[in-house]
Amino acid sequence: MDLFSELPQGVIHRILKFLPTKATTQTSVLSKSWKSAWDSRPIVDLDLKMLKPYEEKIPEFTMKALERYVHQGLGIEQLNISWNTSFTQDMEYKILDSMSLWLDFALAADAVLRIVLKTSSFRASKIYS
């Protein structure tokens, strides 16, 4: 057994906390204990630019991710929502409506300690600033 496999889940989460999301997914090849750790780390990054090819599913996908954290009792220290891409006006309003639901759900469940919204979207900046 290697050193990576012997690390407790809490230590793995602490390490993953300092890595960007893309790097955390790449750590899943280190060992079995790291394979599932990346998707339960305490920092949740929702980059809408990465999800743009699946834009119709963004509201549903995000809500399911938040529900999984709450139902499994996983705390979210920080929820990062990055909106640095443009969508159709209808899709932007749909995402904004959904974002209100995500934030209400996460806050009501006491699941999130900090929320960070990074945006270049005019509509999102106007509503959430």
C-alpha positions in Angstrom: 0.0 0.0 0.0 1.3 3.5 -0.8 1.3 6.6 1.3 -1.5 8.2 -0.6 -3.9 5.4 0.1 -3.3 5.6 3.8 -4.3 9.2 4.2 -7.5 9.8 6.1 -10.4 11.4 4.2 -10.1 14.6 6.2 -6.5 15.1 5.2 -7.3 14.4 1.6 -10.1 17.0 1.7 -7.7 19.5 3.3 -5.2 19.0 0.5 -7.9 19.2 -2.2 -9.3 22.4 -0.7 -6.2 24.3 -2.0 -6.4 22.9 -5.6 -8.6 24.2 -8.5 -11.4 21.9 -9.5 -9.7 20.6 -12.6 -6.7 19.5 -10.6 -8.8 17.9 -7.9 -10.5 15.7 -10.5 -7.1 14.6 -11.8 -6.1 13.4 -8.3 -8.6 10.6 -8.6 -6.0 8.4 -10.3 -3.7 8.5 -7.2 -5.6 5.7 -5.3 -9.1 4.4 -4.5 -9.4 6.7 -1.5 -8.7 9.7 -3.7 -11.1 8.6 -6.4 -14.2 9.6 -4.6 -12.7 12.4 -2.5 -12.6 15.0 -5.2 -16.4 15.3 -5.5 -17.0 15.6 -1.8 -14.4 18.3 -1.1 -15.7 21.3 1.0 -15.3 23.8 -1.8 -17.8 23.6 -4.6 -16.9 25.3 -7.9 -19.7 25.9 -10.4 -18.1 27.2 -13.5 -20.9 28.0 -15.9 -18.5 28.4 -18.8 -17.5 24.7 -18.5 -21.2 23.7 -18.4 -22.2 25.9 -21.4 -22.4 22.9 -23.8 -25.0 21.5 -21.4 -26.7 24.8 -20.7 -30.2 23.4 -20.6 -29.2 21.1 -17.8 -27.3 23.7 -15.7 -30.2 24.4 -13.2 -31.0 20.7 -12.7 -27.3 19.6 -12.5 -26.4 22.3 -9.9 -29.4 21.6 -7.7 -28.7 17.9 -7.7 -25.1 18.6 -6.7 -26.2 20.8 -3.8 -28.8 18.3 -2.7 -26.2 15.5 -2.7 -24.0 17.6 -0.4 -26.9 18.3 2.0 -28.3 14.7 2.0 -24.9 13.2 2.6 -24.1 15.6 5.4 -21.2 17.1 3.6 -20.4 20.7 4.6 -19.7 23.3 2.0 -17.1 25.8 3.2 -17.3 27.8 0.1 -19.7 27.8 -2.9 -18.0 29.5 -5.9 -20.2 30.4 -8.9 -18.3 31.6 -11.9 -20.3 33.2 -14.7 -17.8 34.4 -17.3 -19.7 33.5 -20.4 -22.8 34.7 -22.2 -26.0 32.8 -22.8 -29.1 33.7 -24.6 -31.3 36.2 -22.7 -33.9 33.5 -21.9 -31.2 31.1 -20.6 -29.6 33.9 -18.5 -32.9 34.6 -16.8 -33.5 30.9 -16.3 -30.1 30.5 -14.6 -30.7 33.6 -12.5 -34.0 32.2 -11.3 -32.3 28.9 -10.5 -29.4 30.6 -8.8 -31.9 32.1 -6.3 -33.2 28.6 -5.6 -29.6 27.2 -5.2 -28.7 29.9 -2.7 -32.0 29.7 -0.8 -31.6 25.9 -0.6 -27.9 26.0 0.5 -28.5 28.7 3.1 -31.6 27.1 4.5 -29.8 23.8 4.9 -26.9 25.6 6.7 -24.7 23.8 4.2 -22.6 26.8 3.1 -20.3 29.1 5.1 -19.3 31.4 2.2 -20.6 32.2 -1.3 -18.5 33.8 -4.0 -20.1 35.0 -7.3 -17.7 35.9 -10.0 -19.4 37.2 -13.1 -18.9 39.2 -16.3 -22.6 38.9 -17.1 -24.3 42.3 -17.1 -27.6 40.9 -15.9 -26.1 38.9 -13.0 -23.8 41.8 -12.0 -26.8 44.1 -11.9 -29.0 41.8 -9.8 -26.4 40.4 -7.4 -24.1 43.3 -6.8 
